[in-house]
Amino acid sequence: MGSSGIVRRAINSALASSVPRASLRVLELGAGDGSLALRVATRLAAAWPGAELTLLDRQALVADATGIAFAHLGWTLRALTLDALEWARAPTQRQHPDRWDVILTNLFLHHFEADALRELLSAVAQRCDAFIACEPRRSVPALIGSRLLPALAVSGDTLHDAVVSVRAGFRGDELSRIWPAGLPGWTVTERPAGLFSHLFVAVRRDPA
Ligand SMILES: C[S@@+](CC[C@H](N)C(=O)[O-])C[C@H]1O[C@@H](n2cnc3c(N)ncnc32)[C@H](O)[C@@H]1O
């Protein structure tokens, strides 16, 4: 779906006007096996050496080889096996380790019902300076695209997941309306991205 390029460009754009930091702190929620983060990091590592990356997922999916690949890039990896709502409900500490330059998600937010999503985004807004979410776009072309997957010889499970994901995806300003209202300093944008993705970006212009 071209997600890694979409996410990488969104991170670059979100960080473009920020003050250079000693080391970038990034958290991915619902990170799976970390392969998306690794593709993004491979392209960002030259500009952001020595970043600290935390991959949170409720399943322990990050292989040792992935940790080694991040180490080769000079990035420090921490894999956190935790439910994202448990993370959201933990008391906020504004310093290490609960403060992030960037929190990102890919193919993750559509797993949540509106109330849980509101709770999750509220915690995100308290804990980072930039939030990037790349999700399935709920659209007729995306649904048609997902139904064409058998032509690529994908498995029945993958086809089912793709169709369900598109149906649970986002469009318009749906995520902006769930993002906590009235927070000072935040700029929020939401738009279609690539062929089938929906991109939500929130950036705090006066980082706390
Ligand atoms: C479709 S995968 C996306 C993985 C990764 N972001 C990527 O793009 O390759 C969704 C991931 O979200 C995780 N997940 C779903 N609900 C979760 C929750 N409540 N807390 C933490 N992780 C969750 C699943 O375990 C799965 O690894």
The ligand as a MOL file (V3000), in Angstrom:
LIG
                    3D

  0  0  0     0  0            999 V3000
M  V30 BEGIN CTAB
M  V30 COUNTS 27 29 0 0 0
M  V30 BEGIN ATOM
M  V30 1 C -2.5940 -4.7830 10.8440 0
M  V30 2 S -1.3360 -4.9710 12.0540 0 CHG=1
M  V30 3 C -0.2840 -3.5930 11.6630 0
M  V30 4 C 1.1300 -3.8000 12.1070 0
M  V30 5 C 2.1000 -2.6840 11.7230 0
M  V30 6 N 1.6670 -1.3850 12.2070 0
M  V30 7 C 2.3400 -2.6470 10.2210 0
M  V30 8 O 1.9320 -1.6910 9.5890 0
M  V30 9 O 2.9490 -3.5910 9.7110 0 CHG=-1
M  V30 10 C -2.1520 -4.4230 13.5430 0
M  V30 11 C -1.3570 -4.6790 14.7980 0
M  V30 12 O -2.0470 -4.0430 15.8780 0
M  V30 13 C -1.9220 -4.8710 17.0130 0
M  V30 14 N -3.0150 -4.5180 17.9300 0
M  V30 15 C -4.3560 -4.6110 17.7150 0
M  V30 16 N -5.0340 -4.1510 18.7940 0
M  V30 17 C -4.0980 -3.7680 19.7050 0
M  V30 18 C -4.1680 -3.2020 21.0090 0
M  V30 19 N -5.3400 -2.9600 21.6110 0
M  V30 20 N -3.0080 -2.8980 21.6420 0
M  V30 21 C -1.8080 -3.1380 21.0520 0
M  V30 22 N -1.6840 -3.6870 19.8230 0
M  V30 23 C -2.8160 -4.0020 19.1580 0
M  V30 24 C -1.9960 -6.2880 16.4790 0
M  V30 25 O -1.3930 -7.1920 17.3890 0
M  V30 26 C -1.2220 -6.1400 15.1630 0
M  V30 27 O 0.1420 -6.4530 15.3360 0
M  V30 END ATOM
M  V30 BEGIN BOND
M  V30 1 1 1 2
M  V30 2 1 2 3
M  V30 3 1 2 10
M  V30 4 1 3 4
M  V30 5 1 4 5
M  V30 6 1 5 6
M  V30 7 1 5 7
M  V30 8 2 7 8
M  V30 9 1 7 9
M  V30 10 1 10 11
M  V30 11 1 11 12
M  V30 12 1 11 26
M  V30 13 1 12 13
M  V30 14 1 13 14
M  V30 15 1 13 24
M  V30 16 1 14 15
M  V30 17 1 14 23
M  V30 18 2 15 16
M  V30 19 1 16 17
M  V30 20 1 17 18
M  V30 21 2 17 23
M  V30 22 1 18 19
M  V30 23 2 18 20
M  V30 24 1 20 21
M  V30 25 2 21 22
M  V30 26 1 22 23
M  V30 27 1 24 25
M  V30 28 1 24 26
M  V30 29 1 26 27
M  V30 END BOND
M  V30 END CTAB
M  END
